[in-house]
Amino acid sequence: MTKTWKMMAAAVPFVFAVACTDAAKAPAEAAMTAAGAAVDSLKGDATRFAPSAVKAVEASYATAKDLIAKQDYKGALAIAGDIPAKAKEALAQAAAAKDALVKAWADAGGSIPKMLEAAKSRLDILAQAKKLPAGMDKAALAKAQGGLASLQSGWTAASEQYKAGDWSGAIAKAKDLKAQGMDLLKSIGLQ
């Protein structure tokens, strides 16, 4: 009988350990694994184009990690279960914001190269003309040529700014350049 009692005494801690294990632990850990993968997917464009959404997802993940550390598996499961959907929303927001910026760049700067080409062609013709049209003298021609040079360097700078990732700044600069280009075209009789 003592052998039976010894086996039962050895089994009691194991039984208590199994009985005391929270049933929500395994699902919470699985949800945390999925949540961790979702948070990792938010690197790159999402951080750049939807930073507030990414911060909210990261904050939820940090809260869930804290709850796991405190062994509040039900609470962690509730929070971690929502993280993949929130990450997907953040990615969608980032994609929409990026698409809007690409479209804004195309709208703001798409016509500038053609505008610069037309102005250059017209100014080249005027520079070679023996007689300038009415309302234009050599000083106005020189001013227009200087304006064209300024627009060309501005366009180069805006393009570099866009390539470097400062899309909002490049779009604002392109809008200003477009307005200046329209004024230049009017001054040389193309509008």
C-alpha positions as a Python dict, from the first residue, in 0.01 Angstrom:
ca = {
    (1, 'M'): (0, 0, 0),
    (2, 'T'): (278, 238, 63),
    (3, 'K'): (379, 210, -298),
    (4, 'T'): (30, 315, -407),
    (5, 'W'): (34, 608, -168),
    (6, 'K'): (371, 718, -295),
    (7, 'M'): (248, 712, -655),
    (8, 'M'): (-64, 908, -557),
    (9, 'A'): (144, 1158, -365),
    (10, 'A'): (371, 1203, -668),
    (11, 'A'): (70, 1249, -898),
    (12, 'V'): (-100, 1512, -682),
    (13, 'P'): (130, 1804, -783),
    (14, 'F'): (89, 1710, -1148),
    (15, 'V'): (-290, 1697, -1113),
    (16, 'F'): (-290, 2036, -937),
    (17, 'A'): (-67, 2186, -1204),
    (18, 'V'): (-295, 2065, -1481),
    (19, 'A'): (-607, 2172, -1294),
    (20, 'C'): (-467, 2519, -1222),
    (21, 'T'): (-365, 2588, -1581),
    (22, 'D'): (-593, 2852, -1733),
    (23, 'A'): (-794, 2718, -2026),
    (24, 'A'): (-746, 3049, -2208),
    (25, 'K'): (-364, 3028, -2199),
    (26, 'A'): (-313, 2828, -2519),
    (27, 'P'): (-563, 3033, -2725),
    (28, 'A'): (-414, 3356, -2587),
    (29, 'E'): (-62, 3248, -2683),
    (30, 'A'): (-183, 3150, -3032),
    (31, 'A'): (-357, 3487, -3067),
    (32, 'M'): (-38, 3662, -2956),
    (33, 'T'): (160, 3477, -3222),
    (34, 'A'): (-87, 3590, -3489),
    (35, 'A'): (-87, 3942, -3345),
    (36, 'G'): (294, 3952, -3352),
    (37, 'A'): (294, 3855, -3719),
    (38, 'A'): (34, 4124, -3791),
    (39, 'V'): (243, 4389, -3613),
    (40, 'D'): (551, 4281, -3809),
    (41, 'S'): (358, 4330, -4135),
    (42, 'L'): (319, 4699, -4053),
    (43, 'K'): (679, 4793, -4133),
    (44, 'G'): (757, 5021, -4427),
    (45, 'D'): (473, 5200, -4605),
    (46, 'A'): (220, 5152, -4325),
    (47, 'T'): (445, 5329, -4076),
    (48, 'R'): (502, 5610, -4323),
    (49, 'F'): (151, 5662, -4459),
    (50, 'A'): (-71, 5561, -4164),
    (51, 'P'): (141, 5626, -3854),
    (52, 'S'): (-147, 5680, -3612),
    (53, 'A'): (-315, 5353, -3711),
    (54, 'V'): (16, 5168, -3672),
    (55, 'K'): (74, 5323, -3329),
    (56, 'A'): (-274, 5213, -3220),
    (57, 'V'): (-204, 4854, -3329),
    (58, 'E'): (134, 4855, -3155),
    (59, 'A'): (-24, 4992, -2837),
    (60, 'S'): (-284, 4714, -2840),
    (61, 'Y'): (-9, 4458, -2888),
    (62, 'A'): (191, 4602, -2597),
    (63, 'T'): (-119, 4591, -2375),
    (64, 'A'): (-182, 4228, -2471),
    (65, 'K'): (181, 4141, -2392),
    (66, 'D'): (145, 4303, -2051),
    (67, 'L'): (-170, 4102, -1982),
    (68, 'I'): (8, 3779, -2081),
    (69, 'A'): (289, 3867, -1840),
    (70, 'K'): (28, 3919, -1566),
    (71, 'Q'): (-131, 3585, -1664),
    (72, 'D'): (-459, 3751, -1759),
    (73, 'Y'): (-505, 3522, -2056),
    (74, 'K'): (-871, 3606, -2116),
    (75, 'G'): (-795, 3976, -2133),
    (76, 'A'): (-494, 3917, -2358),
    (77, 'L'): (-700, 3694, -2585),
    (78, 'A'): (-969, 3960, -2617),
    (79, 'I'): (-717, 4227, -2719),
    (80, 'A'): (-483, 4011, -2928),
    (81, 'G'): (-770, 3862, -3125),
    (82, 'D'): (-853, 4205, -3272),
    (83, 'I'): (-498, 4297, -3369),
    (84, 'P'): (-479, 4121, -3710),
    (85, 'A'): (-798, 4299, -3825),
    (86, 'K'): (-666, 4634, -3699),
    (87, 'A'): (-336, 4571, -3878),
    (88, 'K'): (-523, 4495, -4200),
    (89, 'E'): (-715, 4824, -4162),
    (90, 'A'): (-388, 5011, -4105),
    (91, 'L'): (-242, 4858, -4422),
    (92, 'A'): (-553, 4960, -4617),
    (93, 'Q'): (-530, 5316, -4481),
    (94, 'A'): (-164, 5333, -4578),
    (95, 'A'): (-234, 5209, -4929),
    (96, 'A'): (-514, 5463, -4973),
    (97, 'A'): (-296, 5747, -4843),
    (98, 'K'): (-10, 5646, -5072),
    (99, 'D'): (-242, 5626, -5374),
    (100, 'A'): (-380, 5971, -5292),
    (101, 'L'): (-30, 6117, -5277),
    (102, 'V'): (73, 5953, -5605),
    (103, 'K'): (-240, 6094, -5771),
    (104, 'A'): (-179, 6439, -5620),
    (105, 'W'): (178, 6432, -5755),
    (106, 'A'): (53, 6338, -6101),
    (107, 'D'): (-210, 6614, -6089),
    (108, 'A'): (29, 6877, -5958),
    (109, 'G'): (335, 6795, -6162),
    (110, 'G'): (215, 6596, -6460),
    (111, 'S'): (183, 6896, -6691),
    (112, 'I'): (494, 7082, -6576),
    (113, 'P'): (746, 6910, -6809),
    (114, 'K'): (525, 6988, -7113),
    (115, 'M'): (477, 7343, -6988),
    (116, 'L'): (853, 7389, -6952),
    (117, 'E'): (912, 7245, -7298),
    (118, 'A'): (655, 7476, -7456),
    (119, 'A'): (798, 7780, -7277),
    (120, 'K'): (1154, 7689, -7379),
    (121, 'S'): (1052, 7644, -7742),
    (122, 'R'): (867, 7977, -7746),
    (123, 'L'): (1154, 8160, -7574),
    (124, 'D'): (1405, 8012, -7821),
    (125, 'I'): (1193, 8140, -8109),
    (126, 'L'): (1160, 8483, -7947),
    (127, 'A'): (1534, 8501, -7877),
    (128, 'Q'): (1611, 8443, -8246),
    (129, 'A'): (1342, 8678, -8374),
    (130, 'K'): (1457, 9000, -8537),
    (131, 'K'): (1154, 9181, -8402),
    (132, 'L'): (977, 9096, -8076),
    (133, 'P'): (598, 9087, -8066),
    (134, 'A'): (401, 9385, -7940),
    (135, 'G'): (416, 9424, -7564),
    (136, 'M'): (751, 9246, -7532),
    (137, 'D'): (1094, 9401, -7522),
    (138, 'K'): (1441, 9262, -7455),
    (139, 'A'): (1405, 9318, -7079),
    (140, 'A'): (1076, 9122, -7070),
    (141, 'L'): (1238, 8846, -7276),
    (142, 'A'): (1534, 8828, -7036),
    (143, 'K'): (1296, 8820, -6740),
    (144, 'A'): (1098, 8535, -6902),
    (145, 'Q'): (1419, 8342, -6972),
    (146, 'G'): (1522, 8386, -6608),
    (147, 'G'): (1176, 8269, -6501),
    (148, 'L'): (1213, 7959, -6718),
    (149, 'A'): (1552, 7880, -6565),
    (150, 'S'): (1405, 7921, -6218),
    (151, 'L'): (1113, 7692, -6305),
    (152, 'Q'): (1347, 7427, -6447),
    (153, 'S'): (1564, 7423, -6136),
    (154, 'G'): (1253, 7423, -5916),
    (155, 'W'): (1111, 7128, -6107),
    (156, 'T'): (1438, 6938, -6068),
    (157, 'A'): (1435, 7009, -5695),
    (158, 'A'): (1069, 6903, -5660),
    (159, 'S'): (1137, 6581, -5850),
    (160, 'E'): (1434, 6501, -5627),
    (161, 'Q'): (1229, 6582, -5319),
    (162, 'Y'): (959, 6340, -5440),
    (163, 'K'): (1215, 6067, -5507),
    (164, 'A'): (1365, 6123, -5161),
    (165, 'G'): (1027, 6053, -5003),
    (166, 'D'): (907, 6402, -4909),
    (167, 'W'): (594, 6362, -5115),
    (168, 'S'): (383, 6627, -4945),
    (169, 'G'): (657, 6888, -4979),
    (170, 'A'): (718, 6795, -5342),
    (171, 'I'): (347, 6819, -5423),
    (172, 'A'): (323, 7164, -5264),
    (173, 'K'): (629, 7278, -5458),
    (174, 'A'): (488, 7137, -5784),
    (175, 'K'): (161, 7326, -5731),
    (176, 'D'): (355, 7650, -5686),
    (177, 'L'): (566, 7577, -5993),
    (178, 'K'): (256, 7504, -6199),
    (179, 'A'): (109, 7845, -6106),
    (180, 'Q'): (439, 8017, -6187),
    (181, 'G'): (455, 7829, -6518),
    (182, 'M'): (108, 7947, -6612),
    (183, 'D'): (216, 8306, -6543),
    (184, 'L'): (526, 8256, -6756),
    (185, 'L'): (322, 8115, -7044),
    (186, 'K'): (88, 8416, -7030),
    (187, 'S'): (383, 8657, -7030),
    (188, 'I'): (523, 8509, -7351),
    (189, 'G'): (189, 8485, -7529),
    (190, 'L'): (116, 8112, -7502),
    (191, 'Q'): (-200, 8157, -7295),
}
